[in-house]
């Protein structure tokens, strides 16, 4: 029996157990607060969310532009704990509103640029939680897993169909100022699902994730990690990565602060990857905030040897190397990303402007450059509006691409 089948049986059994102990064993009567169990509905957390997005893509090489109008509806419930057990379930539905004038990767419109938001209904999360061990939470089932800044393990939350994982994970805080995270991943539920096709909707997996974070000084963390990814449906993406990350911040007066991040990782082939390779990753980043305005300068390098490059297949890739998504897979010559950004808040609106300059790590002509702009403003406590724009200017890699997004989010529940 596969681990996912076993987890499904565990999940159903524990839901039945939770239902049984939440039901009264005698005819209805006035509740005794000291003897009654928490109720599934009254003490649980039920949430409903809607996320509408319009996405426009103008990409050289396509005769037609992409116009995607999609709505994601999310219904989520988290139970109270019964005898240290709890459960959580989350259902997503993604629908196209109007004509499918874009390539969703499933609708066959290959004459238009890709907007990877295919239609479908899927269980986004379904998991059991156990907290009967001191300073520990254990999770079994389909779950969201995000680590650090999502550079290696993320949920790709920008796309309408979120990336989640089937497996077993735990978090432990027994050691002083330390968080230990471990996960075994049996399957990766990718943004291209739930329907099968190309790219694959799921990766069958035999992967191990370990992340240890320690606060060694106030507001300063050091993180060591080991990610052993064996992805059966994408052997070229299978790799093992060992790394260390240091990040922190300092206040310099009442209205000024600085922050820094340094990271190094080493990667090799793993699992059924046919390429025998070795590659390094480097990140240096510094930021200065003065009177609510933050300037940031960063340099990120992923090595490549013209055959195989450093890859991060489970990352929230949209958040890195430009929002135009031109470098979702690292080119075989690797990549150097020199970037700067400025961010502030004006009348409750968060505004960010970012510039990237991309070069091949192995040497050669400049890949291109990109400007990104985002404005995010809350409308009410439950509603928010996002405007976002990306403009990639190609030199030696890919093609000129302009993307625009308008997104409205509404959230309800306790």
C-alpha positions as CSV (number, residue, x, y, z in Angstrom):
1,X,0.0,0.0,0.0
2,X,1.4,3.4,-0.9
3,X,1.9,6.0,1.8
4,X,-0.8,8.2,0.4
5,X,-3.3,5.4,0.6
6,X,-2.3,4.7,4.2
7,X,-2.6,8.4,5.0
8,X,-6.1,8.5,3.5
9,X,-7.2,5.7,5.8
10,X,-5.6,7.4,8.8
11,X,-7.3,10.7,7.8
12,X,-10.8,9.2,7.5
13,X,-10.5,7.1,10.7
14,X,-9.4,10.2,12.7
15,X,-12.2,12.3,11.3
16,X,-14.7,9.5,12.4
17,X,-13.1,9.5,15.8
18,X,-13.4,13.3,16.1
19,X,-17.0,13.2,15.0
20,X,-17.9,10.5,17.6
21,X,-16.3,12.2,20.6
22,X,-17.9,15.5,19.6
23,X,-21.5,14.1,19.6
24,X,-23.4,13.8,22.9
25,X,-23.8,10.3,24.3
26,X,-27.1,11.2,26.0
27,X,-30.2,13.0,24.8
28,X,-29.7,16.8,24.4
29,X,-29.6,18.8,27.6
30,X,-28.0,21.9,29.0
31,X,-24.2,21.6,28.5
32,X,-21.9,21.3,31.5
33,X,-18.9,23.6,30.6
34,X,-16.5,21.4,32.7
35,X,-17.6,18.1,31.1
36,X,-18.5,18.8,27.5
37,X,-16.1,18.3,24.6
38,X,-15.5,21.1,22.1
39,X,-17.9,21.2,19.2
40,X,-16.8,20.7,15.7
41,X,-18.7,23.7,14.4
42,X,-18.8,26.1,17.3
43,X,-15.1,25.8,18.2
44,X,-13.7,25.1,14.8
45,X,-12.5,27.7,12.3
46,X,-14.5,28.0,9.0
47,X,-13.2,30.3,6.2
48,X,-14.4,31.2,2.8
49,X,-12.3,33.1,0.3
50,X,-12.6,34.4,-3.3
51,X,-9.7,35.6,-5.4
52,X,-10.5,37.1,-8.8
53,X,-7.5,37.8,-11.1
54,X,-7.2,39.3,-14.6
55,X,-3.8,38.5,-16.2
56,X,-2.6,39.9,-19.5
57,X,0.5,38.6,-21.3
58,X,2.2,40.1,-24.4
59,X,5.1,37.9,-25.4
60,X,7.2,38.1,-28.5
61,X,6.9,35.0,-30.7
62,X,3.2,34.7,-30.2
63,X,0.8,36.2,-32.7
64,X,-1.9,36.5,-30.1
65,X,-1.8,37.9,-26.5
66,X,-3.1,36.1,-23.5
67,X,-6.1,37.4,-21.6
68,X,-7.0,35.3,-18.5
69,X,-9.9,36.0,-16.2
70,X,-10.1,33.5,-13.4
71,X,-11.8,33.1,-10.0
72,X,-10.5,30.9,-7.2
73,X,-13.0,29.9,-4.5
74,X,-11.6,28.4,-1.3
75,X,-13.5,26.8,1.5
76,X,-11.4,25.8,4.6
77,X,-12.1,24.3,8.0
78,X,-9.9,23.6,10.9
79,X,-11.2,21.6,13.9
80,X,-10.5,22.2,17.5
81,X,-8.2,19.6,19.2
82,X,-9.7,16.4,20.6
83,X,-7.4,14.4,22.9
84,X,-4.5,16.2,21.2
85,X,-5.8,15.4,17.7
86,X,-7.2,17.9,15.2
87,X,-7.8,18.0,11.5
88,X,-7.9,20.5,8.7
89,X,-9.4,20.4,5.2
90,X,-9.3,23.0,2.4
91,X,-11.1,22.8,-0.9
92,X,-10.2,24.9,-4.0
93,X,-12.1,25.6,-7.2
94,X,-10.6,27.5,-10.1
95,X,-12.8,28.7,-12.9
96,X,-12.3,30.8,-16.1
97,X,-14.7,33.7,-16.4
98,X,-15.5,34.4,-20.0
99,X,-13.5,33.1,-23.0
100,X,-10.3,31.0,-22.5
101,X,-8.0,33.5,-24.4
102,X,-4.9,32.0,-22.8
103,X,-2.9,28.8,-22.6
104,X,-3.7,27.3,-19.2
105,X,-1.5,24.3,-20.1
106,X,-4.7,22.2,-20.3
107,X,-7.1,24.0,-22.6
108,X,-5.2,23.5,-25.8
109,X,-4.7,27.2,-26.7
110,X,-1.1,26.8,-27.5
111,X,-1.1,29.8,-29.9
112,X,-1.2,32.1,-26.9
113,X,1.2,32.6,-24.0
114,X,0.9,30.5,-20.9
115,X,-1.0,31.6,-17.8
116,X,-0.7,28.5,-15.6
117,X,-4.1,28.7,-14.0
118,X,-6.1,25.7,-15.3
119,X,-9.6,25.0,-14.3
120,X,-10.4,22.4,-11.7
121,X,-11.6,21.5,-8.3
122,X,-9.2,19.9,-5.9
123,X,-8.6,19.1,-2.2
124,X,-5.8,21.6,-1.4
125,X,-5.2,20.4,2.1
126,X,-6.5,17.4,4.1
127,X,-4.5,16.5,7.2
128,X,-4.4,15.3,10.7
129,X,-2.6,17.2,13.4
130,X,-1.2,15.7,16.6
131,X,0.3,17.7,19.5
132,X,0.5,15.0,22.2
133,X,4.3,15.3,22.3
134,X,5.7,18.2,24.2
135,X,6.9,21.1,22.0
136,X,6.0,19.1,18.9
137,X,3.3,19.2,16.2
138,X,2.9,16.2,13.8
139,X,1.0,16.5,10.5
140,X,-0.1,13.7,8.3
141,X,-1.8,14.1,4.9
142,X,-2.0,16.7,2.2
143,X,-0.5,19.9,3.6
144,X,1.1,23.3,2.9
145,X,4.9,23.3,3.5
146,X,6.9,26.5,3.3
147,X,10.5,27.0,4.6
148,X,12.5,30.2,5.0
149,X,11.9,32.5,2.1
150,X,10.4,29.7,-0.2
151,X,13.6,29.6,-2.3
152,X,13.8,25.8,-2.0
153,X,10.5,24.6,-0.5
154,X,7.4,26.7,-1.1
155,X,3.7,26.7,-2.0
156,X,3.6,28.9,-5.1
157,X,0.8,30.9,-3.5
158,X,0.7,33.3,-6.4
159,X,-0.9,30.8,-8.8
160,X,-4.6,30.1,-8.4
161,X,-4.0,26.4,-7.8
162,X,-1.6,26.3,-4.9
163,X,1.3,23.7,-4.6
164,X,0.8,21.4,-1.6
165,X,2.4,18.1,-0.5
166,X,1.2,14.7,0.5
167,X,3.3,13.3,3.3
168,X,4.3,13.3,7.0
169,X,5.9,16.3,8.7
170,X,6.7,17.5,12.2
171,X,7.9,20.7,13.9
172,X,9.8,20.6,17.2
173,X,10.8,23.4,19.5
174,X,12.4,21.5,22.4
175,X,15.8,23.0,22.0
176,X,16.3,26.7,23.2
177,X,15.6,29.2,20.5
178,X,15.5,26.4,17.9
179,X,12.9,25.1,15.4
180,X,13.4,21.7,13.8
181,X,11.3,21.0,10.7
182,X,11.2,17.6,9.0
183,X,9.0,16.3,6.2
184,X,8.7,13.1,4.1
185,X,7.1,14.0,0.8
186,X,5.2,11.2,-1.0
187,X,3.7,13.4,-3.7
188,X,3.8,17.0,-4.9
189,X,0.5,18.5,-6.0
190,X,1.6,21.1,-8.5
191,X,0.0,24.3,-9.8
192,X,-0.8,22.6,-13.1
193,X,-3.4,20.2,-11.7
194,X,-5.8,18.6,-11.0
195,X,-6.2,17.4,-14.6
196,X,-3.3,15.3,-16.0
197,X,-1.3,16.6,-18.9
198,X,2.0,18.5,-19.6
199,X,3.6,19.8,-17.4
200,X,2.7,17.0,-14.9
201,X,0.0,17.9,-12.4
202,X,1.8,15.9,-9.7
203,X,5.3,14.6,-8.9
204,X,5.4,11.2,-7.3
205,X,8.1,11.6,-4.7
206,X,10.4,9.9,-2.2
207,X,11.9,13.0,-0.7
208,X,13.2,14.1,2.7
209,X,13.2,17.7,4.0
210,X,15.2,18.8,7.0
211,X,15.5,22.4,8.2
212,X,17.0,23.6,11.5
213,X,16.7,27.3,12.5
214,X,18.3,28.8,15.6
215,X,18.1,32.3,16.8
216,X,21.7,32.9,17.9
217,X,21.2,36.6,18.6
218,X,18.1,38.8,19.0
219,X,16.6,39.2,15.5
220,X,19.4,37.1,14.0
221,X,18.8,33.5,12.7
222,X,21.1,30.8,11.4
223,X,19.5,28.0,9.4
224,X,21.0,24.7,8.2
225,X,19.1,22.5,5.8
226,X,19.2,19.3,3.8
227,X,16.8,18.7,1.0
228,X,16.9,15.3,-0.7
229,X,14.5,15.4,-3.6
230,X,13.7,12.2,-5.5
231,X,11.0,13.2,-8.0
232,X,10.0,10.1,-10.0
233,X,8.1,12.1,-12.7
234,X,10.9,14.6,-13.2
235,X,14.3,12.8,-12.8
236,X,16.3,15.7,-14.1
237,X,14.9,17.8,-11.2
238,X,16.0,15.2,-8.6
239,X,18.8,16.6,-6.5
240,X,20.2,16.8,-3.0
241,X,21.0,20.2,-1.5
242,X,22.8,21.1,1.7
243,X,23.0,24.7,2.8
244,X,23.3,27.4,5.4
245,X,21.5,30.7,5.7
246,X,22.1,33.6,8.0
247,X,19.7,36.5,8.2
248,X,19.0,39.3,10.7
249,X,18.1,42.9,11.3
250,X,19.2,45.8,13.5
251,X,17.5,49.0,14.5
252,X,19.5,52.2,14.0
253,X,17.5,54.9,15.8
254,X,13.7,55.3,15.9
255,X,13.1,55.4,12.1
256,X,16.0,53.6,10.6
257,X,16.9,49.9,10.4
258,X,19.1,47.5,8.4
259,X,18.7,43.9,7.4
260,X,21.1,41.3,5.9
261,X,20.9,37.9,4.4
262,X,23.8,35.5,3.4
263,X,23.2,32.0,2.1
264,X,25.3,29.2,0.6
265,X,24.2,25.8,-0.7
266,X,25.8,22.9,-2.5
267,X,23.8,20.6,-4.8
268,X,24.4,17.3,-6.5
269,X,22.4,14.8,-8.5
270,X,20.1,12.5,-6.6
271,X,17.6,9.7,-7.2
272,X,17.3,8.8,-10.8
273,X,18.8,12.0,-12.2
274,X,21.0,10.7,-15.1
275,X,23.3,13.7,-15.0
276,X,26.3,13.6,-12.6
277,X,26.8,17.2,-11.6
278,X,27.8,19.5,-8.8
279,X,26.7,23.1,-8.4
280,X,26.7,25.9,-5.9
281,X,24.2,28.6,-4.8
282,X,25.1,32.0,-3.3
283,X,23.0,34.8,-2.0
284,X,24.0,38.2,-0.6
285,X,21.3,40.8,0.3
286,X,21.2,44.0,2.3
287,X,18.4,46.5,3.0
288,X,18.2,49.9,4.6
289,X,14.9,51.4,5.9
290,X,14.7,55.1,6.6
291,X,11.4,56.8,7.5
292,X,9.3,54.0,6.0
293,X,11.2,53.7,2.7
294,X,13.2,50.5,2.2
295,X,16.0,50.1,-0.3
296,X,17.4,46.7,-1.0
297,X,20.4,45.5,-3.0
298,X,20.9,41.8,-3.7
299,X,23.0,39.3,-5.7
300,X,21.9,35.7,-6.3
301,X,24.0,33.1,-8.2
302,X,23.0,29.7,-9.3
303,X,25.9,27.8,-11.0
304,X,25.7,25.9,-14.3
305,X,28.2,23.9,-16.4
306,X,26.4,24.2,-19.8
307,X,24.8,20.8,-19.2
308,X,23.2,20.9,-15.8
309,X,22.5,23.8,-13.5
310,X,21.5,24.4,-9.9
311,X,17.7,23.8,-9.7
312,X,15.0,24.5,-7.1
313,X,12.0,22.6,-8.5
314,X,9.8,22.9,-5.3
315,X,10.4,26.6,-4.8
316,X,7.8,29.4,-5.0
317,X,9.6,30.3,-8.2
318,X,7.4,33.3,-9.2
319,X,8.9,35.2,-6.2
320,X,12.5,35.0,-7.6
321,X,14.4,36.3,-10.7
322,X,11.5,38.5,-11.9
323,X,7.7,38.2,-12.0
324,X,7.7,37.6,-15.7
325,X,8.7,34.0,-14.9
326,X,11.4,33.7,-17.5
327,X,13.7,31.6,-15.3
328,X,11.4,29.1,-13.7
329,X,14.1,26.5,-14.6
330,X,17.7,27.6,-14.3
331,X,19.4,27.8,-17.7
332,X,22.2,25.3,-18.3
333,X,24.8,28.1,-18.1
334,X,23.5,29.1,-14.7
335,X,22.4,32.6,-13.8
336,X,23.5,35.7,-11.9
337,X,20.8,38.0,-10.8
338,X,21.8,41.5,-9.6
339,X,18.8,43.3,-8.3
340,X,17.7,46.4,-6.4
341,X,14.3,47.4,-5.1
342,X,12.6,50.3,-3.3
343,X,9.4,49.9,-1.3
344,X,7.2,52.1,0.8
345,X,3.6,52.7,1.9
346,X,1.5,55.6,0.7
347,X,-2.1,56.0,2.1
348,X,-2.2,52.4,3.2
349,X,-1.0,51.1,-0.2
350,X,2.2,49.0,-0.3
351,X,4.3,50.0,-3.3
352,X,7.3,48.1,-4.6
353,X,9.6,48.7,-7.6
354,X,12.2,46.2,-8.5
355,X,15.0,46.0,-11.2
356,X,16.8,42.8,-12.2
357,X,19.8,42.3,-14.5
358,X,20.5,38.7,-15.5
359,X,23.7,37.2,-16.8
360,X,24.9,33.6,-17.4
361,X,27.0,32.4,-14.5
362,X,29.3,30.4,-17.0
363,X,30.0,33.6,-19.0
364,X,28.6,34.9,-22.2
365,X,26.1,37.6,-23.4
366,X,23.7,39.2,-21.0
367,X,20.4,37.3,-20.7
368,X,18.3,40.4,-20.3
369,X,16.8,42.7,-17.7
370,X,13.4,43.3,-16.0
371,X,11.4,45.9,-14.2
372,X,8.6,44.9,-11.8
373,X,6.0,47.1,-10.1
374,X,3.4,46.1,-7.5
375,X,0.7,48.2,-5.6
376,X,-1.3,46.4,-3.0
377,X,-4.0,48.2,-1.0
378,X,-6.6,47.0,1.5
379,X,-10.1,48.1,0.7
380,X,-11.7,46.8,3.9
381,X,-10.7,44.4,6.6
382,X,-11.9,41.6,4.3
383,X,-11.1,42.9,0.8
384,X,-7.8,43.9,-0.9
385,X,-6.8,45.0,-4.4
386,X,-3.5,44.3,-6.1
387,X,-2.0,45.8,-9.3
388,X,1.2,44.2,-10.6
389,X,3.3,44.7,-13.7
390,X,6.4,42.9,-15.1
391,X,8.5,43.9,-18.2
392,X,11.3,41.6,-19.3
393,X,13.7,43.0,-21.9
394,X,15.4,40.0,-23.6
395,X,19.0,40.1,-24.9
396,X,20.3,36.5,-25.3
397,X,17.7,34.5,-23.4
398,X,13.9,33.9,-24.1
399,X,11.8,36.8,-25.6
400,X,10.5,40.2,-24.6
401,X,7.5,39.7,-22.3
402,X,5.1,42.1,-20.6
403,X,2.6,41.0,-18.0
404,X,-0.1,42.8,-16.1
405,X,-2.3,41.6,-13.3
406,X,-5.3,43.0,-11.4
407,X,-6.4,41.0,-8.5
408,X,-9.3,41.4,-6.0
409,X,-9.4,39.2,-2.9
410,X,-12.3,38.7,-0.4
411,X,-12.1,36.6,2.8
412,X,-14.8,35.7,5.2
413,X,-14.9,33.5,8.4
414,X,-13.6,33.2,11.9
